């Protein structure tokens, strides 16, 4: 069975920002941060990555339905 993981534009932007910030501090920090993903299971074959969330900040639910 093939499972497709789809990254939304927002998730891609979040990832770019996180990598830019944390890579200046520590490579290990980047790995830890990108493990905190918010996702939506569309079907048994598809998962959408909606955003990557920094757990130090409140999660802004605006834009999610």
VOBA-1610 file (N, C-alpha, C; in pm, whole numbers, padded with zeros to 5 digits, always signed):
BEGIN
Unk+00084-00117+00000Unk+00000+00000+00000Unk+00089+00124+00000Unk+00059+00218-00087Unk+00133+00343-00097Unk+00061+00448-00013Unk+00135+00516+00071Unk+00079+00626+00150Unk+00144+00755+00102Unk+00062+00852+00068Unk+00110+00980+00018Unk+00105+01081+00132Unk+00216+01150+00155Unk+00222+01258+00254Unk+00229+01388+00176Unk+00129+01475+00196Unk+00121+01602+00124Unk+00155+01715+00219Unk+00253+01797+00180Unk+00290+01915+00259Unk+00216+02035+00203Unk+00137+02104+00287Unk+00070+02226+00243Unk+00174+02337+00230Unk+00136+02445+00160Unk+00226+02559+00147Unk+00265+02614+00284Unk+00168+02622+00374Unk+00196+02674+00510Unk+00299+02589+00581Unk+00286+02458+00572Unk+00381+02368+00638Unk+00521+02388+00580Unk+00531+02405+00449Unk+00660+02429+00386Unk+00723+02559+00433Unk+00642+02664+00444Unk+00691+02792+00495Unk+00735+02780+00640Unk+00655+02710+00721Unk+00691+02688+00861Unk+00825+02615+00871Unk+00841+02512+00790Unk+00965+02434+00793Unk+01085+02520+00756Unk+01073+02602+00653Unk+01182+02691+00612Unk+01221+02786+00725Unk+01121+02844+00791Unk+01148+02937+00901Unk+01215+02867+01019Unk+01168+02749+01053Unk+01224+02673+01164Unk+01369+02634+01135Unk+01394+02585+01014Unk+01530+02545+00979Unk+01624+02664+00983Unk+01582+02778+00930Unk+01666+02898+00931Unk+01701+02939+01074Unk+01602+02942+01160Unk+01624+02985+01298Unk+01711+02885+01376Unk+01670+02760+01380Unk+01737+02662+01465Unk+01873+02617+01412Unk+01894+02623+01281Unk+02023+02579+01229Unk+02135+02672+01272Unk+02101+02798+01304Unk+02203+02889+01353Unk+02241+02858+01498Unk+02157+02780+01566Unk+02182+02744+01706Unk+02244+02605+01717Unk+02179+02506+01653Unk+02225+02368+01667Unk+02155+02278+01566Unk+02232+02190+01503Unk+02174+02093+01410Unk+02079+01999+01482Unk+02113+01959+01602Unk+02027+01869+01679Unk+01893+01936+01710Unk+01895+02067+01737Unk+01770+02139+01765Unk+01676+02136+01646Unk+01731+02146+01525Unk+01648+02139+01404Unk+01575+02006+01399Unk+01645+01897+01423Unk+01582+01764+01419Unk+01470+01753+01521Unk+01491+01805+01641Unk+01388+01797+01744Unk+01266+01881+01708Unk+01286+01998+01651Unk+01175+02087+01621Unk+01087+02034+01509Unk+01145+01977+01405Unk+01063+01933+01292Unk+00985+01805+01321Unk+01008+01746+01436Unk+00930+01627+01474Unk+00792+01665+01526Unk+00767+01794+01551Unk+00639+01838+01605Unk+00550+01887+01491Unk+00485+01795+01425Unk+00402+01828+01309Unk+00255+01820+01342Unk+00175+01910+01281Unk+00029+01901+01289Unk-00018+01845+01154Unk-00091+01735+01159Unk-00129+01667+01036Unk-00277+01634+01035Unk-00326+01598+00916Unk-00464+01558+00898Unk-00466+01429+00816Unk-00530+01327+00869Unk-00540+01200+00797Unk-00660+01212+00703Unk-00631+01221+00573Unk-00734+01236+00471Unk-00798+01101+00443Unk-00715+00998+00430Unk-00764+00863+00404Unk-00655+00765+00446Unk-00678+00637+00426Unk-00576+00538+00459Unk-00452+00553+00372Unk-00466+00621+00260Unk-00354+00638+00167Unk-00294+00778+00167Unk-00352+00872+00242Unk-00303+01011+00234Unk-00306+01082+00369Unk-00196+01146+00401Unk-00184+01231+00520Unk-00134+01367+00474Unk-00201+01473+00517Unk-00158+01610+00485Unk-00087+01671+00606Unk+00034+01723+00583Unk+00104+01798+00687Unk+00053+01942+00676Unk-00015+01989+00780Unk-00078+02121+00777Unk+00016+02231+00821Unk+00092+02205+00925Unk+00184+02305+00978Unk+00287+02236+01065Unk+00392+02306+01096Unk+00490+02259+01193Unk+00483+02358+01308Unk+00458+02308+01426Unk+00427+02395+01539Unk+00540+02398+01641Unk+00576+02519+01681Unk+00669+02539+01791Unk+00589+02531+01921Unk+00610+02430+01999Unk+00527+02408+02118Unk+00550+02512+02227Unk+00649+02599+02211Unk+00670+02707+02307Unk+00569+02818+02286Unk+00500+02818+02170Unk+00400+02919+02141Unk+00263+02854+02134Unk+00157+02932+02160Unk+00021+02877+02145Unk-00005+02844+01998Unk-00083+02743+01974Unk-00118+02703+01838Unk-00231+02791+01788Unk-00205+02865+01680Unk-00306+02951+01617Unk-00390+02866+01524Unk-00516+02845+01559Unk-00604+02758+01482Unk-00671+02831+01365Unk-00645+02961+01350Unk-00704+03035+01238Unk-00655+02976+01106Unk-00743+02956+01015Unk-00707+02900+00885Unk-00724+02750+00877Unk-00751+02683+00989Unk-00777+02539+00988Unk-00926+02516+00996Unk-00976+02423+00918Unk-01119+02393+00926Unk-01138+02244+00947
//
